Amino acid sequence: MPDLRVTIGSLTLKNPVLVAAGTFGYGLEFAQSVPLDRLGALVTKTLTRQPREGNPPPRLVETPSGMLNAVGLQNIGIEAFLREKLPALRRYRTSVIVSILGESSTDVAAMAQQLDRADGVAAIELNLSCPNIQRPRPADNQSRGGQATSDKRQDLMVAQDAEATEEIVRAARAATKKPLIAKLSPDVTDLAPIAQAAERAGADAVSLVNTFRGMSLDPATRRSRLGALTGGVSGPAIRPLAVYRVWYTAQTVRIPVIGLGGIVRAEDALEFFLAGASAVAVGTANFANPRTPLQVLEGLTRYLARHGLSSLRELQGAIRHA
C-alpha cells in the first residue's frame, strides 16, 4: 500500500484528505453516514469566543459550477464546543483540527490557549480570510503607532494584510504548542508576502484558498440574492484559480501548503499535489455528497497503485514542463 501520511508541524495525518471548515459542521452531524475514522483530518466549522447567529437568510445561492454563501460564521462559541462537541469527537480515530476566528490578537491568543489545554484537539486553524464578515485588524483595532486605523483598513480581512497576518499568527503561536494552520484569502494582489508573514510568525502550514468574495444580484428586485450583500464563491468554478495560487505560494514558503477549492474527484486533488500541495481539503462538494472526501481518497490510492508510486510525495510539485 502507498504511504499516504502527511506531516504538519508535530502532527502526522494518516492520509492527506481533509474536510474544509464550514462544510462539514462539527463533524458529528455526518457520523452516521460517513466513517469519520477514515478521514485524514476533520476541520470544524469556525468558532468564535461568543456564539454567533450569522447572517440573515437566504445564505446560499447557486452559481455556475459552484455556489455563493454568506452564512456569517454561525456557531455555538468555543466554550459550548469544548463542553458539548469535543468529548464526542474524541471517540473517533481521526485528527480534529479546530478552526477559530478572533476579534483581535488578544482574543485569538485566549482561544488558542483554551484549545492548547483541550485533549482531542490535534491542531488549530486560524481563519484569517472569511469574506462574509467585516472585522477589525489586530490589537483591538490599533495600529502599531497607537492610532486607530481608518475605516477603509478596518474593512480588510486579516489575510489581506501581511502585518496583520503576522501579528495574529504570532499571538496564537505564543499561546499554544499545537500545530497552527493559517487559512489565507485569494483576494489579494500577491499571496507571497502574506504566506511568508504567516510562516515567519510560526505557522506550521498555510491553507488556501478560502472563498473568493462575490455577489449575485436579482434584476427583478434589484437586490442581492443573499441576505447579506456579498458572499464567498466556491466550487469547481474556482479550481483553476485555486490551483494557480497553491502553485505560486508553494514556491515561496518552506512550510506545507494545504490546497482546496473545487475538489470533487481524485483528479482534482491530484492537480493540487502537482502544484505543490502537501494535503487537500474537500469543501463545497460535501453539500451534495458528504462521502466525496472518501471517494477522493480511494481515487488517490488507485492512482498511486496504477502508476507504481509509493507515496504522494513523489507527485508533490512534479509538474512536467516539456
Summary of the structure (lengths in Angstrom):
residues: 322
radius of gyration: 18.7
end to end distance: 30.3
largest distance: 59.9
contacts: 1151
relative contact order: 0.16
helix: 35%
strand: 20%
